Amino acid sequence: MNYDLHIIFMDSKNKVIKVIKNMKPWRMTRMYFTSHQVLELKTDRDVNVSVGEVLEVLCTN
């Protein structure tokens, strides 16, 4: 990746367990063993998500 990202880790029930904002390019985060999904967003999007919230995931294919 050549740009900053917001990273959101979620468990099997889509509950947010960790939010990392503005992660710099070519960096790694530690492993969160309770996470089942990871959402990566460009930093041009505003992220108002807190740990403990449950996200609704929709498939738009």
C-alpha positions as CSV (number, residue, x, y, z in Angstrom):
1,M,0.0,0.0,0.0
2,N,1.2,3.5,-0.8
3,Y,-1.2,5.4,1.4
4,D,-2.5,5.6,5.0
5,L,-5.3,3.3,6.1
6,H,-7.8,3.0,8.9
7,I,-7.9,-0.6,10.2
8,I,-10.9,-2.1,12.0
9,F,-10.6,-5.5,13.6
10,M,-13.9,-7.4,14.2
11,D,-14.8,-10.7,16.0
12,S,-17.1,-13.4,14.6
13,K,-20.2,-11.4,15.5
14,N,-18.9,-8.1,13.8
15,K,-18.1,-6.5,17.2
16,V,-15.2,-4.1,16.9
17,I,-12.3,-5.2,19.0
18,K,-9.6,-2.7,17.8
19,V,-9.5,0.5,15.7
20,I,-6.2,1.8,14.3
21,K,-6.5,5.2,12.6
22,N,-4.0,6.6,10.1
23,M,-1.7,3.6,9.8
24,K,1.3,4.6,7.7
25,P,2.3,2.7,4.5
26,W,4.5,-0.4,4.9
27,R,3.7,-0.9,8.6
28,M,2.4,-3.9,10.3
29,T,0.1,-4.2,13.3
30,R,0.2,-6.8,16.0
31,M,-2.1,-9.9,15.7
32,Y,-5.5,-9.9,17.3
33,F,-6.3,-13.6,17.7
34,T,-10.0,-13.0,18.5
35,S,-10.5,-11.1,15.2
36,H,-12.2,-12.9,12.3
37,Q,-12.5,-10.0,9.9
38,V,-10.5,-6.9,9.2
39,L,-11.8,-3.8,7.4
40,E,-9.3,-1.5,5.7
41,L,-10.4,2.0,4.7
42,K,-8.5,4.8,3.0
43,T,-8.0,7.7,5.3
44,D,-10.0,10.0,3.1
45,R,-13.1,8.5,4.8
46,D,-14.1,9.6,8.2
47,V,-14.2,6.7,10.7
48,N,-16.5,7.2,13.7
49,V,-16.3,3.6,15.1
50,S,-15.5,2.7,18.7
51,V,-14.4,-0.5,20.3
52,G,-17.4,-2.5,21.4
53,E,-19.7,-1.4,18.6
54,V,-21.3,-4.0,16.3
55,L,-21.1,-3.3,12.6
56,E,-23.6,-4.4,10.0
57,V,-21.8,-5.9,7.0
58,L,-23.6,-5.8,3.6
59,C,-22.6,-7.6,0.5
60,T,-23.0,-5.3,-2.5
61,N,-22.0,-7.6,-5.3
